[in-house]
Amino acid sequence: MVDVATQWTETFAVPNKAQRWVFEALQRKLVAFPFPIRGIDSDNGSGFINNHLLRFRIAQEITFTRSRPNRRNDSCHVEQKNWAVVRRTVGYLRYDRPEQVEALNQLYDRLRSYIFQPVQKLIRKERNCAKVRKIYDTPKTLYQRVLASPDSSEEQKASLSKMYATLNPAALRRGISKLQQYLMIWHSKPVVHPHRQARRYLRMSTFFYEVTDQLSDTFFNEATG
């Protein structure tokens, strides 16, 4: 989840794209933003377009919009964070076991270190024939952007400043590295899925019975021949 105005980013891992998990993650992460959320813009996936989110939107009195079909760039603010935040941290490996999902969420909770990193925002584009020039604003950290935002109340800014004073970038970095090593252990040795293990056992059992039948027929023919 990415706030367009301040670029504040919240990430959460779910076992799959079922409505239940997406809605639970949405509820947990909306309260993590240091300012009130006035609207949600999502893609056209069934994880967002469902009755759970509709009832939640009505109860919370927030607007809801979705991207246009076959227009990937409508979600550009989220897509650019797939590399800057997610892929640079956990790579492209697949993590779908419950222990891995829990470790991912612990790692994402420690990504508060991005509060200390300056971020640029695109202001406008200037086209000169075939050349396009992008104009960016002055780099600022997420913490500075939230404090400068007129949409954040003084209480929210004071709460964010209090939380900011307790953060230790070195400790966050060590915690992230430890969880990254823990996740890599899962891919350093093969993990046999229970269903695959059952199919392998069935194939071995079938092969055993076929060999046994062949040996029995051979012994019977030799004894009676």
C-alpha positions as CSV (number, residue, x, y, z in Angstrom):
1,M,0.0,0.0,0.0
2,V,1.4,3.4,-1.1
3,D,0.2,6.9,-0.2
4,V,0.5,9.0,-3.3
5,A,1.0,12.3,-1.5
6,T,3.9,11.3,0.9
7,Q,5.1,8.0,-0.7
8,W,4.5,6.3,2.7
9,T,4.6,2.5,2.0
10,E,3.2,-0.4,4.0
11,T,3.7,-4.0,2.9
12,F,2.0,-7.2,4.1
13,A,2.4,-10.8,3.0
14,V,-0.7,-13.0,2.6
15,P,-0.9,-16.8,1.9
16,N,-2.8,-16.2,-1.3
17,K,-5.2,-13.7,-3.0
18,A,-8.3,-14.9,-1.3
19,Q,-10.7,-12.2,-0.1
20,R,-10.2,-13.2,3.5
21,W,-6.5,-12.7,3.6
22,V,-6.5,-9.5,1.5
23,F,-9.2,-7.9,3.6
24,E,-7.4,-8.8,6.9
25,A,-4.2,-7.3,5.6
26,L,-6.0,-4.2,4.5
27,Q,-7.5,-3.7,8.0
28,R,-4.2,-4.2,9.7
29,K,-2.2,-1.8,7.5
30,L,-4.7,1.0,7.2
31,V,-4.2,1.9,10.9
32,A,-0.4,1.8,10.4
33,F,-0.4,5.0,8.3
34,P,0.4,8.1,10.4
35,F,-2.6,9.9,8.9
36,P,-6.2,9.1,8.0
37,I,-6.9,7.3,4.8
38,R,-9.5,9.0,2.7
39,G,-9.7,6.7,-0.3
40,I,-8.4,3.4,-1.8
41,D,-7.5,2.8,-5.4
42,S,-6.8,-0.8,-6.3
43,D,-6.5,-3.1,-9.4
44,N,-9.4,-5.2,-10.7
45,G,-8.4,-8.4,-8.9
46,S,-11.1,-10.3,-6.9
47,G,-9.0,-9.8,-3.8
48,F,-10.2,-6.2,-3.8
49,I,-13.4,-6.2,-5.8
50,N,-15.6,-8.0,-3.4
51,N,-18.4,-7.5,-0.8
52,H,-16.1,-7.5,2.2
53,L,-14.3,-4.3,0.9
54,L,-17.6,-2.7,-0.2
55,R,-19.1,-3.1,3.3
56,F,-15.8,-1.9,4.9
57,R,-15.7,1.2,2.6
58,I,-19.3,2.1,3.5
59,A,-18.7,1.7,7.3
60,Q,-15.5,3.7,7.2
61,E,-16.9,6.3,4.8
62,I,-13.9,6.3,2.5
63,T,-13.9,6.4,-1.3
64,F,-13.0,3.5,-3.5
65,T,-11.8,3.5,-7.1
66,R,-10.1,0.9,-9.3
67,S,-7.8,1.0,-12.3
68,R,-9.0,0.7,-15.8
69,P,-8.9,-2.7,-17.5
70,N,-5.6,-3.5,-19.3
71,R,-4.0,-0.3,-18.1
72,R,-1.0,-1.3,-16.0
73,N,0.2,2.2,-15.5
74,D,-2.9,3.1,-13.5
75,S,-1.2,1.4,-10.5
76,C,2.3,2.9,-11.2
77,H,2.7,4.2,-7.6
78,V,2.4,0.6,-6.3
79,E,4.2,-1.1,-9.2
80,Q,7.4,1.0,-8.7
81,K,7.6,-0.2,-5.1
82,N,7.6,-3.8,-6.1
83,W,11.3,-3.3,-6.9
84,A,12.3,-0.5,-4.6
85,V,10.9,-2.1,-1.5
86,V,9.8,-5.7,-2.0
87,R,12.2,-7.3,-4.5
88,R,15.3,-5.5,-3.2
89,T,14.5,-6.9,0.2
90,V,13.3,-10.5,-0.4
91,G,14.1,-11.1,-4.0
92,Y,12.0,-13.2,-6.4
93,L,11.8,-16.5,-4.5
94,R,8.4,-18.0,-3.6
95,Y,7.4,-18.1,0.0
96,D,4.0,-19.7,0.6
97,R,4.4,-21.8,3.8
98,P,2.9,-20.4,7.0
99,E,6.3,-20.1,8.6
100,Q,7.6,-18.2,5.6
101,V,4.6,-15.8,5.5
102,E,5.1,-15.0,9.2
103,A,8.8,-14.3,8.7
104,L,8.0,-12.1,5.8
105,N,5.6,-10.0,7.9
106,Q,8.1,-9.7,10.6
107,L,10.6,-8.4,8.1
108,Y,8.1,-6.0,6.6
109,D,7.4,-4.6,10.1
110,R,11.2,-3.7,10.3
111,L,11.1,-1.9,7.0
112,R,10.6,1.3,9.0
113,S,14.2,2.0,7.9
114,Y,12.7,3.5,4.8
115,I,11.6,6.4,6.9
116,F,15.2,7.5,7.0
117,Q,15.7,7.3,3.2
118,P,15.1,10.4,1.0
119,V,12.5,10.0,-1.8
120,Q,12.0,12.1,-4.9
121,K,8.6,12.8,-6.4
122,L,7.9,13.5,-10.0
123,I,6.5,17.0,-10.4
124,R,6.1,17.2,-14.2
125,K,7.3,16.1,-17.6
126,E,8.6,18.4,-20.4
127,R,8.6,17.1,-23.9
128,N,11.0,18.5,-26.5
129,C,10.3,16.6,-29.8
130,A,11.2,13.0,-29.0
131,K,13.0,13.8,-25.8
132,V,11.1,13.8,-22.5
133,R,12.6,15.5,-19.5
134,K,11.4,14.6,-16.0
135,I,11.4,17.3,-13.3
136,Y,11.6,16.1,-9.6
137,D,11.2,17.9,-6.3
138,T,13.8,18.1,-3.6
139,P,14.6,14.7,-2.0
140,K,13.0,14.3,1.4
141,T,12.5,11.4,3.8
142,L,9.1,10.0,4.4
143,Y,9.2,11.4,7.9
144,Q,9.8,14.9,6.6
145,R,7.1,14.6,4.0
146,V,4.5,13.6,6.6
147,L,5.5,16.4,8.9
148,A,5.1,18.9,6.0
149,S,1.8,17.5,4.9
150,P,-1.2,19.7,5.8
151,D,-3.5,16.6,5.9
152,S,-1.8,15.3,9.1
153,S,-3.0,16.6,12.4
154,E,-0.7,17.9,15.1
155,E,-1.4,14.8,17.3
156,Q,-0.5,12.5,14.4
157,K,2.7,14.4,13.8
158,A,3.6,14.3,17.5
159,S,2.9,10.6,17.6
160,L,5.1,10.0,14.5
161,S,7.9,12.1,16.0
162,K,7.8,10.1,19.2
163,M,8.0,6.8,17.2
164,Y,10.8,8.2,15.0
165,A,12.9,9.0,18.1
166,T,12.8,5.4,19.2
167,L,14.0,3.9,15.9
168,N,17.5,2.7,15.5
169,P,18.5,2.3,11.8
170,A,21.4,0.0,12.6
171,A,19.2,-2.3,14.7
172,L,16.5,-2.3,12.0
173,R,19.2,-3.3,9.4
174,R,20.5,-6.1,11.6
175,G,16.9,-7.4,12.2
176,I,16.2,-7.3,8.4
177,S,19.5,-9.2,7.6
178,K,18.7,-11.9,10.2
179,L,15.2,-12.5,8.7
180,Q,16.6,-12.5,5.2
181,Q,19.1,-15.2,6.2
182,Y,16.2,-17.2,7.9
183,L,14.2,-17.1,4.7
184,M,17.1,-18.2,2.5
185,I,17.5,-21.3,4.7
186,W,14.2,-22.6,3.3
187,H,15.6,-22.5,-0.2
188,S,19.0,-23.9,0.6
189,K,17.6,-27.4,1.2
190,P,14.8,-29.2,-0.7
191,V,11.4,-29.2,0.9
192,V,9.1,-32.0,-0.2
193,H,5.5,-31.0,-0.4
194,P,3.1,-33.5,1.5
195,H,1.1,-34.1,-1.7
196,R,4.2,-34.7,-3.7
197,Q,5.6,-37.0,-1.0
198,A,2.3,-39.0,-1.1
199,R,2.4,-39.4,-4.9
200,R,6.0,-40.5,-4.7
201,Y,5.1,-43.1,-2.1
202,L,2.2,-44.3,-4.3
203,R,4.5,-44.6,-7.3
204,M,7.1,-46.6,-5.2
205,S,4.3,-48.8,-3.8
206,T,3.0,-49.5,-7.3
207,F,6.4,-50.3,-8.6
208,F,7.0,-52.7,-5.6
209,Y,3.8,-54.6,-6.3
210,E,4.5,-54.9,-10.0
211,V,8.0,-56.3,-9.3
212,T,6.6,-58.7,-6.7
213,D,4.0,-60.0,-9.2
214,Q,6.6,-60.5,-11.9
215,L,8.9,-62.4,-9.5
216,S,5.9,-64.5,-8.3
217,D,5.0,-65.4,-11.9
218,T,8.6,-66.3,-12.7
219,F,9.0,-68.6,-9.6
220,F,5.6,-70.2,-10.3
221,N,6.5,-71.0,-14.0
222,E,9.9,-72.4,-13.0
223,A,8.3,-74.6,-10.3
224,T,5.6,-76.0,-12.6
225,G,7.6,-76.1,-15.8
